[in-house]
């Protein structure tokens, strides 16, 4: 099973990870980081297949995927 870790302070909620996740694992949360962005979180972590597209597509390096 894969695990997604979001570095909240790096996330600017661009939505690329949400758009490109084939399983719909990630969503925008309601918590805000110090820069004023509502950062993403793994909404459905059990559905993650570990493809790491989210981590590769993130322009700010805010997502790490562990298998």
C-alpha positions in Angstrom: 0.0 0.0 0.0 1.3 3.5 -0.9 1.3 6.5 1.3 1.0 10.1 0.3 2.6 12.9 2.3 1.8 16.5 1.6 4.2 19.3 2.7 1.5 21.8 3.6 3.9 24.8 3.6 4.9 24.2 0.0 1.4 23.6 -1.5 -0.2 26.6 -3.3 -3.3 24.6 -4.2 -2.7 24.7 -7.9 -4.8 21.6 -8.4 -2.5 19.7 -10.8 -2.3 16.7 -8.4 -6.1 16.5 -8.2 -6.5 16.8 -11.9 -4.0 14.1 -12.8 -4.5 11.6 -10.1 -6.1 8.5 -11.8 -7.9 7.4 -8.6 -9.1 10.7 -7.2 -7.1 10.3 -4.0 -6.3 14.0 -3.4 -8.6 16.9 -2.6 -8.3 20.5 -1.4 -8.7 20.8 2.3 -10.1 23.6 4.5 -6.9 24.2 6.4 -4.7 27.1 5.4 -0.9 27.2 5.4 1.2 30.3 6.4 1.1 31.6 2.9 -2.7 31.7 2.9 -3.3 28.7 0.6 -5.8 25.9 1.4 -3.5 23.0 0.9 -4.3 19.5 -0.5 -4.6 16.3 1.5 -5.1 12.6 0.7 -8.9 12.4 0.9 -9.0 8.7 -0.1 -5.6 7.3 0.9 -6.6 3.7 0.6 -7.3 4.2 -3.1 -3.7 5.2 -3.8 -1.9 2.9 -6.2 1.5 4.5 -5.7 1.9 5.8 -9.3 3.4 9.0 -7.9 2.0 11.1 -10.7 0.9 13.7 -8.1 4.5 14.0 -6.8 6.0 14.4 -10.3 3.4 16.9 -11.5 3.6 19.1 -8.4 5.5 22.3 -9.4 6.4 23.0 -5.8 7.6 19.5 -4.7 4.9 19.5 -2.1 4.0 15.8 -2.4 5.9 12.7 -1.6 4.7 9.2 -2.3 6.0 6.2 -0.4 5.4 2.6 -1.5 
